Amino acid sequence: MTDVLIVEDEFISAQYLKKLLEENGMTVCAIAENAEDALDAVRRCDPDLILVDIILEGNTSGCELALELRRFNQDIVIIFLSAHADQEMLDYALDVNAYSYLLKPYRDKEIVTTVKMALKQKRSRQPAEHIYLKNGYRFDREQGKLLKHNTDTLLSGKRLQLVALLAENRGSTVAFETISQSVNGNGGGINAVRSLVHRIKQGFPDLEIHSVSKKGYVLY
């Protein structure tokens, strides 16, 4: 079963899309009217694909939301919805690596075909080369480097190993024991892990590594 999240602040449009997708064998796990609700829905149901209206109610646009979604899940498939086809909107879609861009008023066949093709491509593609993090950071899987605004941070050794582990599990808590085994070879225990994280945060205070009480660490 395929789960789809619809992010659309027009009730009739959202219900229309839901009905169309469900008639074609897909499950709509949630409908969100704004960016905040959409992020909550992603955490709850982890959808395979998200249909996002570029113009949303509230302070966060569909494009800004897409960037947040990309940080949350690198492999998520994003399809933009819009009543406009100007170059600025198309540039936004390219910036967040959206799969496609559908114009209103919708055509049933176009929506179903685009969604099915996007999902087929997702199943066949390799994992993303970069893991996008907050504050301009990204982890380059191929080169094994932490970059900020395309510049190598020169992070190395155990500090780099720890960041790589947290980046691969971005948004999820990595237990102290897992970190210790992966980075320290079980040597030093929790105190050694905390010390290592402290050194990283001293050098990169805006790298979003957060402590989860008595459990471990999470990177955003």
C-alpha positions as CSV (number, residue, x, y, z in Angstrom):
1,M,0.0,0.0,0.0
2,T,1.2,3.5,-0.8
3,D,0.8,6.3,1.7
4,V,0.3,9.9,0.4
5,L,0.2,13.1,2.4
6,I,-1.8,16.0,0.8
7,V,-0.8,19.5,1.9
8,E,-3.6,21.7,0.6
9,D,-5.5,24.6,2.3
10,E,-8.5,24.4,0.0
11,F,-10.9,21.9,1.4
12,I,-12.6,21.0,-1.9
13,S,-9.3,20.5,-3.7
14,A,-7.9,18.4,-0.9
15,Q,-11.0,16.1,-0.8
16,Y,-11.0,15.8,-4.6
17,L,-7.3,14.6,-4.6
18,K,-8.0,12.2,-1.7
19,K,-10.9,10.6,-3.5
20,L,-9.0,10.3,-6.8
21,L,-5.9,8.8,-5.2
22,E,-7.9,6.3,-3.2
23,E,-9.9,5.2,-6.2
24,N,-6.5,4.3,-7.8
25,G,-5.2,2.1,-5.0
26,M,-3.4,4.6,-2.9
27,T,-3.9,5.5,0.8
28,V,-4.0,9.1,1.9
29,C,-2.6,9.0,5.4
30,A,-3.4,12.6,6.2
31,I,-4.5,16.0,4.8
32,A,-2.7,19.1,6.2
33,E,-3.8,22.7,5.7
34,N,-0.5,24.3,6.7
35,A,3.2,23.6,7.2
36,E,3.0,22.9,10.9
37,D,0.3,20.3,10.5
38,A,2.2,18.8,7.5
39,L,5.4,18.2,9.6
40,D,3.3,16.6,12.4
41,A,1.7,14.3,9.8
42,V,5.1,13.3,8.3
43,R,6.3,12.3,11.8
44,R,3.1,10.3,12.4
45,C,2.7,8.4,9.1
46,D,6.0,8.6,7.2
47,P,4.4,9.0,3.7
48,D,5.9,7.7,0.5
49,L,4.9,10.9,-1.4
50,I,3.7,14.4,-0.6
51,L,1.5,16.6,-2.8
52,V,2.2,20.2,-1.7
53,D,0.4,23.3,-2.7
54,I,3.1,26.0,-3.2
55,I,0.9,28.8,-1.7
56,L,-0.3,27.8,1.8
57,E,-2.0,29.7,4.6
58,G,0.3,30.9,7.3
59,N,3.9,32.1,7.4
60,T,5.5,29.1,5.7
61,S,5.2,28.6,2.0
62,G,5.0,25.2,0.3
63,C,8.6,25.7,-0.9
64,E,9.9,26.4,2.6
65,L,7.9,23.4,3.9
66,A,9.5,21.3,1.2
67,L,13.0,22.2,2.4
68,E,12.0,21.2,5.9
69,L,10.6,17.9,4.6
70,R,13.8,17.2,2.7
71,R,15.8,17.6,5.9
72,F,13.4,15.2,7.7
73,N,13.5,12.6,4.9
74,Q,16.0,12.8,2.1
75,D,14.1,10.2,0.0
76,I,10.7,11.7,0.2
77,V,8.9,12.3,-3.1
78,I,7.6,15.9,-3.4
79,I,5.1,17.0,-6.1
80,F,4.1,20.6,-6.1
81,L,0.6,21.9,-6.8
82,S,-0.1,25.4,-8.1
83,A,-2.4,27.6,-10.1
84,H,0.7,29.5,-11.4
85,A,3.4,28.5,-13.9
86,D,5.8,31.4,-13.7
87,Q,9.5,31.0,-13.7
88,E,9.9,31.8,-10.0
89,M,7.6,29.0,-9.0
90,L,9.5,26.6,-11.3
91,D,12.8,27.7,-9.8
92,Y,11.4,26.9,-6.3
93,A,10.5,23.4,-7.5
94,L,14.0,22.9,-8.8
95,D,15.7,24.2,-5.7
96,V,14.1,21.5,-3.5
97,N,14.5,18.7,-6.1
98,A,10.7,18.2,-6.5
99,Y,9.7,15.4,-8.7
100,S,7.1,17.3,-10.7
101,Y,4.8,20.4,-10.8
102,L,1.1,20.0,-11.4
103,L,-1.1,22.9,-12.4
104,K,-4.6,23.6,-11.4
105,P,-7.2,22.9,-12.6
106,Y,-6.2,19.2,-12.3
107,R,-6.6,16.5,-14.8
108,D,-7.3,13.1,-13.3
109,K,-5.1,11.1,-15.6
110,E,-2.2,13.5,-15.2
111,I,-2.3,13.4,-11.4
112,V,-2.5,9.6,-11.3
113,T,0.1,9.0,-13.9
114,T,2.6,11.5,-12.3
115,V,2.1,10.0,-8.8
116,K,2.6,6.5,-10.1
117,M,5.7,7.3,-12.1
118,A,7.2,9.2,-9.1
119,L,6.6,6.3,-6.8
120,K,8.1,3.8,-9.3
121,Q,11.2,6.0,-9.7
122,K,11.5,6.2,-5.9
123,R,11.5,2.4,-5.5
124,S,14.2,2.0,-8.2
125,R,16.6,4.8,-7.2
126,Q,19.7,4.8,-5.1
127,P,19.8,6.6,-1.7
128,A,20.5,10.4,-1.9
129,E,24.2,11.3,-2.0
130,H,23.7,14.2,0.4
131,I,21.9,14.4,3.8
132,Y,20.6,17.9,4.3
133,L,20.7,19.3,7.8
134,K,19.7,22.5,9.4
135,N,21.7,25.8,9.3
136,G,23.3,25.1,5.9
137,Y,25.0,21.8,6.9
138,R,24.9,18.7,4.8
139,F,26.7,15.4,5.0
140,D,28.2,14.1,1.7
141,R,27.8,10.3,1.8
142,E,30.1,9.8,-1.2
143,Q,33.0,11.8,0.1
144,G,32.4,11.2,3.8
145,K,32.5,14.9,4.6
146,L,30.4,17.4,6.6
147,L,29.9,20.5,4.6
148,K,28.5,23.9,5.4
149,H,27.3,26.1,2.5
150,N,29.4,23.8,0.2
151,T,32.6,24.3,2.2
152,D,34.3,21.4,3.9
153,T,34.2,21.8,7.7
154,L,37.3,19.7,7.9
155,L,35.7,17.6,10.6
156,S,37.6,14.3,11.0
157,G,38.3,11.3,13.1
158,K,35.8,10.1,15.8
159,R,34.0,13.4,15.6
160,L,33.3,12.9,11.9
161,Q,32.2,9.3,12.6
162,L,29.7,10.4,15.2
163,V,28.3,13.1,12.9
164,A,28.0,10.6,10.1
165,L,26.1,8.2,12.3
166,L,23.7,10.8,13.5
167,A,23.2,12.2,10.0
168,E,22.3,8.7,8.7
169,N,19.6,8.6,11.4
170,R,18.7,12.3,11.1
171,G,15.6,13.2,13.1
172,S,15.8,10.0,15.1
173,T,17.4,9.4,18.5
174,V,20.6,7.3,18.4
175,A,21.2,5.4,21.6
176,F,24.3,6.0,23.7
177,E,25.2,2.3,23.3
178,T,24.9,2.4,19.5
179,I,27.2,5.5,19.4
180,S,29.7,4.0,21.8
181,Q,29.9,0.8,19.8
182,S,30.1,2.5,16.4
183,V,32.6,5.3,17.3
184,N,34.5,4.1,20.4
185,G,34.4,0.4,19.9
186,N,32.5,0.1,23.3
187,G,35.4,2.0,25.0
188,G,34.7,4.8,27.4
189,G,30.9,4.4,27.6
190,I,28.4,7.2,27.9
191,N,30.9,9.7,29.4
192,A,33.2,9.3,26.4
193,V,30.2,9.9,24.0
194,R,29.2,13.0,25.9
195,S,32.7,14.3,25.8
196,L,32.9,13.7,22.0
197,V,29.6,15.5,21.4
198,H,30.8,18.4,23.6
199,R,33.9,18.9,21.5
200,I,31.8,18.8,18.3
201,K,29.4,21.4,19.6
202,Q,32.3,23.6,20.7
203,G,33.6,23.7,17.1
204,F,30.2,23.9,15.5
205,P,27.7,25.5,17.9
206,D,25.0,25.8,15.2
207,L,25.1,22.1,14.3
208,E,21.8,20.9,15.7
209,I,22.9,18.0,17.9
210,H,20.4,17.6,20.8
211,S,20.6,15.4,23.9
212,V,17.6,13.1,24.5
213,S,17.5,12.5,28.3
214,K,18.9,9.2,29.3
215,K,18.7,7.9,25.7
216,G,21.2,9.4,23.4
217,Y,21.5,12.1,20.7
218,V,19.6,13.3,17.7
219,L,20.7,15.5,14.8
220,Y,18.5,17.8,12.8
